[in-house]
Amino acid sequence: MTKLIITVIGKDTVGIIARVCSYLADHNINILDISQTIVGGYFNMMMVADPAQSTVTAGQAADELDALGKEMGLSIRVMKEDIFNAMHRI
């Protein structure tokens, strides 16, 4: 199973989790794991998601979530798990 790693970073505002999760639900992308913190007014969330039943490709989801992030004043990035792991290997 190919998983997606989704990161969301930016100034904390109401509705960040709701809007990102709504996008994922609307496109049938299942959230497998989620972690979020707020430090000094800044929001940070990392998700592991399963796009197996998705109605969009990983590339489309990345582009659309990037646009959503810009609209909300956030940085939202989507990577396939194997790319994420390769980038973080020592």
C-alpha positions as CSV (number, residue, x, y, z in Angstrom):
1,M,0.0,0.0,0.0
2,T,1.3,3.4,-0.9
3,K,0.8,5.9,1.9
4,L,0.9,9.7,1.7
5,I,2.6,11.9,4.3
6,I,0.8,15.2,4.7
7,T,2.2,18.1,6.6
8,V,0.4,21.3,7.6
9,I,2.3,24.2,9.1
10,G,1.3,27.8,9.8
11,K,-0.2,30.3,12.2
12,D,-3.0,28.7,14.2
13,T,-6.6,29.6,13.2
14,V,-10.0,28.0,13.7
15,G,-10.9,25.2,11.3
16,I,-7.5,24.0,10.0
17,I,-8.1,20.3,10.9
18,A,-11.7,20.5,9.7
19,R,-10.9,21.9,6.3
20,V,-8.0,19.5,5.6
21,C,-9.9,16.5,6.9
22,S,-13.0,17.5,4.8
23,Y,-10.9,17.6,1.7
24,L,-9.5,14.1,2.4
25,A,-13.0,12.7,3.2
26,D,-14.5,14.3,0.0
27,H,-11.8,12.5,-2.0
28,N,-12.0,9.2,-0.2
29,I,-8.5,9.5,1.3
30,N,-8.4,7.6,4.6
31,I,-6.4,9.0,7.6
32,L,-4.3,6.3,9.2
33,D,-2.5,8.4,11.8
34,I,-2.5,12.0,12.8
35,S,-0.5,14.2,15.2
36,Q,-0.9,17.9,15.7
37,T,0.6,20.5,18.1
38,I,0.3,24.2,18.7
39,V,3.5,25.9,19.9
40,G,3.5,29.6,20.5
41,G,0.5,30.2,18.3
42,Y,1.9,28.1,15.4
43,F,0.1,25.0,14.2
44,N,1.9,21.8,13.1
45,M,0.2,18.7,11.9
46,M,1.5,15.5,10.3
47,M,-0.8,12.8,8.8
48,V,-0.3,9.4,7.3
49,A,-3.0,8.7,4.8
50,D,-4.1,5.9,2.5
51,P,-5.1,7.0,-1.0
52,A,-6.0,3.5,-2.2
53,Q,-9.7,4.3,-2.7
54,S,-9.1,8.0,-3.6
55,T,-11.0,9.8,-6.4
56,V,-7.8,11.8,-7.2
57,T,-4.2,11.0,-7.9
58,A,-1.5,11.8,-5.3
59,G,-0.3,14.6,-7.6
60,Q,-3.8,16.1,-7.8
61,A,-4.2,15.9,-4.0
62,A,-0.8,17.6,-3.5
63,D,-1.8,20.4,-5.9
64,E,-5.2,20.9,-4.4
65,L,-4.0,20.8,-0.8
66,D,-1.3,23.2,-1.7
67,A,-3.9,25.6,-3.1
68,L,-6.1,25.1,0.1
69,G,-3.0,25.9,2.2
70,K,-2.3,29.1,0.3
71,E,-6.0,30.1,0.7
72,M,-5.7,29.6,4.4
73,G,-2.2,31.1,4.9
74,L,-0.6,27.7,5.6
75,S,2.0,25.4,4.0
76,I,0.4,22.0,3.1
77,R,2.7,19.5,1.6
78,V,1.9,16.0,0.4
79,M,4.6,13.3,-0.4
80,K,4.4,9.6,-1.1
81,E,5.8,7.6,1.8
82,D,8.7,6.2,-0.1
83,I,9.9,9.7,-1.2
84,F,9.5,11.0,2.4
85,N,11.5,8.1,3.8
86,A,14.3,8.5,1.2
87,M,14.6,12.2,2.0
88,H,15.0,11.5,5.7
89,R,17.5,8.7,5.4
90,I,21.0,9.3,6.8
